[in-house]
Amino acid sequence: QVRLVESGGGLVQAGGSLRLSCTASGRTFSSATMGWFRQPPGKEREFVAAIPWSSNTPRYADSVKGRFTISRDNAKNTVYLQMDSLQPEDTAVYYCAAPLRNFAFYTGETDYRYWGQGTQVTVSS
């Protein structure tokens, strides 16, 4: 059984930083894209960032570009999201996700098969 478990969320003041982690079990994702999505209160879930299996050319949503950094440690089957210069509009439940297929780069929510339970990030002004 595949499981993705996020950690690292919490409450932070505007301008602060958090680092989210997502560790997978039940399957190795070293050959797959890994992604982060978020769902702000009362809104739809949205793409945040994705990193290919080789870690080359990750992609970011325009709203987080220059502030967030996605990275991965394939040996640990773990993906990270470093979030700097956080703003109140970054408040959301953050989810990591993994696709079913290897060696394909995805940014669309429907392309991801496996999802974590989510971790809450709250940024106060």
C-alpha contacts under 8 A as a table, 3 or more apart, distances in Angstrom:
res1	aa1	res2	aa2	distance
1	Q	25	S	7.80
1	Q	26	G	5.22
1	Q	27	R	7.90
2	V	24	A	7.14
2	V	25	S	5.67
2	V	26	G	4.33
2	V	27	R	5.99
2	V	114	Y	7.39
3	R	24	A	5.60
3	R	25	S	5.25
3	R	26	G	6.36
3	R	114	Y	7.56
3	R	115	W	7.69
3	R	116	G	6.93
4	L	22	C	6.30
4	L	23	T	5.67
4	L	24	A	4.48
4	L	25	S	6.60
4	L	96	C	7.20
4	L	97	A	7.46
4	L	114	Y	7.32
4	L	115	W	6.18
4	L	116	G	4.52
4	L	117	Q	7.49
5	V	22	C	5.29
5	V	23	T	5.39
5	V	24	A	6.50
5	V	116	G	5.32
5	V	117	Q	6.68
5	V	118	G	7.85
6	E	20	L	6.90
6	E	21	S	5.49
6	E	22	C	4.24
6	E	23	T	6.65
6	E	95	Y	7.17
6	E	96	C	6.89
6	E	116	G	6.28
6	E	117	Q	7.08
6	E	118	G	6.22
6	E	119	T	6.13
7	S	20	L	5.72
7	S	21	S	5.27
7	S	22	C	6.43
7	S	119	T	6.29
8	G	18	L	6.96
8	G	19	R	5.85
8	G	20	L	4.52
8	G	21	S	6.19
8	G	119	T	7.36
9	G	18	L	7.03
9	G	19	R	7.53
9	G	20	L	6.25
9	G	119	T	5.36
9	G	120	Q	5.30
9	G	121	V	4.96
9	G	122	T	7.97
10	G	18	L	7.91
10	G	119	T	7.96
10	G	120	Q	6.13
10	G	121	V	5.03
10	G	122	T	6.13
11	L	121	V	6.13
11	L	122	T	4.73
11	L	123	V	5.89
11	L	124	S	7.35
12	V	16	G	6.05
12	V	17	S	7.23
12	V	18	L	7.71
12	V	121	V	7.88
12	V	122	T	6.33
12	V	123	V	5.00
12	V	124	S	6.28
13	Q	16	G	5.57
13	Q	86	L	7.66
13	Q	87	Q	7.96
13	Q	123	V	5.36
13	Q	124	S	4.78
13	Q	125	S	6.15
14	A	85	S	6.97
14	A	86	L	5.39
14	A	87	Q	4.92
14	A	88	P	6.35
14	A	123	V	5.74
14	A	124	S	5.70
14	A	125	S	5.30
15	G	84	D	7.08
15	G	85	S	4.20
15	G	86	L	4.94
15	G	87	Q	6.32
16	G	84	D	6.18
16	G	85	S	5.50
16	G	86	L	5.50
17	S	82	Q	7.49
17	S	83	M	5.39
17	S	84	D	4.40
17	S	85	S	6.22
17	S	86	L	6.13
18	L	82	Q	6.19
18	L	83	M	5.24
18	L	84	D	6.75
19	R	80	Y	6.91
19	R	81	L	5.63
19	R	82	Q	4.42
19	R	83	M	5.93
20	L	80	Y	5.51
20	L	81	L	4.98
20	L	82	Q	6.39
20	L	83	M	7.88
21	S	78	T	6.84
21	S	79	V	5.90
21	S	80	Y	4.53
21	S	81	L	6.52
22	C	78	T	5.42
22	C	79	V	5.26
22	C	80	Y	6.29
22	C	96	C	6.39
22	C	116	G	7.87
23	T	76	K	7.44
23	T	77	N	5.88
23	T	78	T	4.35
23	T	79	V	6.66
24	A	27	R	7.10
24	A	28	T	7.46
24	A	29	F	7.70
24	A	77	N	5.65
24	A	78	T	6.28
25	S	28	T	7.21
25	S	77	N	7.55
28	T	31	S	7.79
28	T	77	N	6.39
29	F	32	A	5.10
29	F	33	T	7.64
29	F	34	M	7.85
29	F	53	W	7.83
29	F	74	N	7.37
29	F	77	N	6.36
29	F	98	A	7.62
29	F	102	N	7.79
30	S	53	W	5.78
30	S	74	N	5.09
30	S	75	A	7.84
30	S	77	N	6.72
31	S	53	W	4.91
31	S	54	S	7.70
31	S	102	N	5.30
31	S	103	F	5.91
32	A	52	P	6.49
32	A	53	W	5.00
32	A	98	A	7.26
32	A	99	P	6.97
32	A	101	R	6.81
32	A	102	N	4.38
32	A	103	F	5.58
32	A	104	A	6.85
32	A	105	F	7.78
33	T	50	A	6.73
33	T	51	I	5.57
33	T	52	P	4.26
33	T	53	W	5.23
33	T	98	A	6.56
33	T	99	P	6.93
33	T	102	N	7.22
33	T	103	F	7.25
33	T	104	A	6.74
33	T	105	F	5.67
33	T	106	Y	6.76
34	M	50	A	5.63
34	M	51	I	5.51
34	M	52	P	6.59
34	M	53	W	7.57
34	M	79	V	7.04
34	M	96	C	7.33
34	M	97	A	6.00
34	M	98	A	5.02
34	M	99	P	7.37
35	G	47	F	7.99
35	G	48	V	7.60
35	G	49	A	5.68
35	G	50	A	4.10
35	G	51	I	6.38
35	G	96	C	5.63
35	G	97	A	5.13
35	G	98	A	6.37
35	G	107	T	7.27
36	W	47	F	6.61
36	W	48	V	5.41
36	W	49	A	5.23
36	W	50	A	6.24
36	W	81	L	7.68
36	W	94	Y	6.95
36	W	95	Y	5.64
36	W	96	C	4.46
36	W	97	A	6.17
37	F	45	R	6.64
37	F	46	E	5.47
37	F	47	F	4.53
37	F	48	V	4.89
37	F	49	A	6.97
37	F	94	Y	5.79
37	F	95	Y	5.15
37	F	96	C	6.27
37	F	97	A	7.57
37	F	109	E	7.95
38	R	45	R	5.41
38	R	46	E	5.41
38	R	47	F	6.60
38	R	48	V	6.60
38	R	92	A	5.83
38	R	93	V	5.42
38	R	94	Y	4.24
38	R	95	Y	5.82
39	Q	43	K	6.26
39	Q	44	E	5.81
39	Q	45	R	4.11
39	Q	46	E	6.17
39	Q	92	A	5.12
39	Q	93	V	5.22
39	Q	94	Y	6.55
40	P	43	K	5.39
40	P	44	E	7.15
40	P	45	R	7.13
40	P	89	E	7.96
40	P	90	D	7.51
40	P	91	T	6.02
40	P	92	A	3.99
40	P	93	V	6.41
41	P	91	T	7.72
41	P	92	A	6.26
46	E	109	E	7.64
47	F	60	Y	7.98
47	F	61	A	6.44
47	F	107	T	6.73
47	F	108	G	7.12
47	F	109	E	7.04
48	V	60	Y	5.81
48	V	61	A	5.13
48	V	64	V	7.06
49	A	58	P	7.19
49	A	59	R	5.54
49	A	60	Y	4.34
49	A	61	A	6.20
49	A	70	I	6.65
49	A	107	T	7.55
50	A	58	P	5.67
50	A	59	R	5.39
50	A	60	Y	6.70
50	A	70	I	7.07
50	A	106	Y	7.32
50	A	107	T	6.35
51	I	54	S	7.98
51	I	55	S	5.68
51	I	56	N	7.32
51	I	57	T	7.19
51	I	58	P	4.41
51	I	59	R	6.58
51	I	70	I	6.65
51	I	71	S	6.93
51	I	72	R	7.76
51	I	105	F	7.97
52	P	55	S	5.14
52	P	56	N	6.40
52	P	57	T	7.39
52	P	58	P	6.42
52	P	103	F	7.95
52	P	104	A	7.85
52	P	105	F	6.06
53	W	56	N	7.84
53	W	103	F	7.12
55	S	58	P	6.58
55	S	71	S	7.00
55	S	72	R	7.13
58	P	70	I	7.22
60	Y	64	V	6.59
60	Y	65	K	5.67
61	A	64	V	5.66
61	A	65	K	6.17
62	D	65	K	5.20
64	V	67	R	5.46
64	V	68	F	5.63
65	K	68	F	6.20
66	G	69	T	7.75
67	R	83	M	6.20
67	R	84	D	5.18
67	R	85	S	6.10
67	R	86	L	7.73
68	F	81	L	6.72
68	F	82	Q	5.49
68	F	83	M	4.48
68	F	84	D	5.98
69	T	81	L	5.68
69	T	82	Q	5.03
69	T	83	M	6.61
70	I	79	V	7.31
70	I	80	Y	5.63
70	I	81	L	4.60
70	I	82	Q	6.35
71	S	79	V	5.82
71	S	80	Y	5.21
71	S	81	L	6.58
72	R	77	N	7.73
72	R	78	T	5.75
72	R	79	V	4.16
72	R	80	Y	5.84
73	D	76	K	5.44
73	D	77	N	6.10
73	D	78	T	5.36
73	D	79	V	6.31
74	N	77	N	4.68
74	N	78	T	6.32
75	A	78	T	7.81
83	M	86	L	6.55
86	L	90	D	6.42
86	L	123	V	6.73
87	Q	90	D	5.44
87	Q	91	T	7.59
87	Q	123	V	6.04
87	Q	124	S	7.67
87	Q	125	S	7.45
88	P	91	T	5.60
88	P	122	T	7.31
88	P	123	V	4.69
88	P	124	S	5.71
88	P	125	S	6.02
89	E	123	V	7.61
90	D	121	V	7.59
90	D	122	T	7.47
90	D	123	V	6.72
91	T	120	Q	7.81
91	T	121	V	5.41
91	T	122	T	4.58
91	T	123	V	5.47
92	A	120	Q	6.09
92	A	121	V	5.52
92	A	122	T	6.62
93	V	118	G	5.79
93	V	119	T	5.38
93	V	120	Q	4.37
93	V	121	V	6.01
94	Y	118	G	5.25
94	Y	119	T	5.26
94	Y	120	Q	6.22
94	Y	121	V	6.99
95	Y	115	W	6.76
95	Y	116	G	5.71
95	Y	117	Q	6.76
95	Y	118	G	4.49
95	Y	119	T	6.65
96	C	115	W	5.95
96	C	116	G	5.56
96	C	118	G	7.28
97	A	112	Y	6.07
97	A	113	R	7.27
97	A	114	Y	5.45
97	A	115	W	4.51
97	A	116	G	6.43
98	A	112	Y	5.35
98	A	113	R	6.08
98	A	114	Y	5.10
98	A	115	W	6.66
99	P	102	N	7.46
99	P	106	Y	7.94
99	P	111	D	6.19
99	P	112	Y	4.08
99	P	113	R	4.78
99	P	114	Y	6.23
100	L	112	Y	6.78
100	L	113	R	5.50
100	L	114	Y	7.43
101	R	104	A	6.73
106	Y	111	D	6.29
106	Y	112	Y	7.69
107	T	111	D	7.38
108	G	111	D	5.45
108	G	112	Y	7.37
109	E	112	Y	5.76
110	T	113	R	7.59
112	Y	115	W	7.57
